[in-house]
Amino acid sequence: MKVKIKKEGKKETFNLIDSWSDVTLEKWAELVSLNEGTKSKEALETIRAMSDIPKQLINQLSLYDVAGIMGAISKMQEEANNELQNIIEIDGVEYGFHPNLSDITLGEYADLETFIKEGVDKSLPEIMAVLYRPITERKGKYYTIEAYDGDIRLRAEEMKKMSAEQVQSALVFFWSFAKQLLIILPLYLMEQTEAIVKQQQTKPLQVNGVGSEFFTD
C-alpha cells in the first residue's frame, strides 16, 4: 500500500504494509506491548514499524493523517484471515497445529496456562511452540506431530517468524477450545473425585492383631 505525504508543497510516496500477513509474530508482540505507553507513542511506533516513513516525518504528520494511517492498519487486522492454518512452514520445516486439542495432555495445558498467566503478549512464541510442533508424518491433510517433551526454547525462537495472521487465527481457535474446557474440566474433576471417594469407601479393611489400615492396589 502506498501513502502519499505532502511536505513543503511536495508529495512524497512511502510504503505501508499490504496485509496483516506481512507482520511477524515478533513485531506484533512488540506492538501489543505498546499499549502500556501513551497513545501518541503507540501511534508513532506502529506507523514506524508498519511503513518506511522516517520517524522525523511521522512526528510532523497531522493528527488527521495519523488517524487515517492507523485506521488503514486497523482495517488490515480486522480483514485478516482468521481461518486456522493447520500447517505452516518456517525455514523449510513444516509445523502442524495440535491435531486434536481434546487429547491435549496435562503437561501441555499446564505450560500453556503458565504462559498465558505471564502475559500473552510476552509469551506468544512459547504459546505457539506448544501448539505447533514439527510434523513427523503426513498424508494429505492428515499428519502427526512430535510428542511434547516440554523443551520448547529453540522452537519458540523459530515461532517468532510466524506471521501475525497465523498467530491470530491460532489464538482464536485455541480460545474457543479453552472456553469449552473451562466448562468441562471442573465437572470432570468433580466426577473423578466422587468416583475415587466411592472406590475407597468400598475397599475392604485389612484386620490383624495390631490394628487396621487402608491399602491401595
Sequence and secondary structure as in RCSB ss.txt:
>XXXX:A:sequence
MKVKIKKEGKKETFNLIDSWSDVTLEKWAELVSLNEGTKSKEALETIRAMSDIPKQLINQLSLYDVAGIMGAISK
MQEEANNELQNIIEIDGVEYGFHPNLSDITLGEYADLETFIKEGVDKSLPEIMAVLYRPITERKGKYYTIEAYDG
DIRLRAEEMKKMSAEQVQSALVFFWSFAKQLLIILPLYLMEQTEAIVKQQQTKPLQVNGVGSEFFTD
>XXXX:A:secstr
 EEEEEETTEEEEEEB SSGGGSBHHHHHHHHHGGGS HHHHHHHHHHHHB   HHHHHTS HHHHHHHHHHHHH
HHHTS  S  SEEEETTEEEEE S GGG  HHHHHHHHHHHHH HHHHHHHHHHHHEEEEEEEETTEEEE    S
  HHHHHHHTTSBHHHHHHHHHHHHHHHHHHHHHHHHHHHHHHHHHHHHHHHS  EE SS EE    
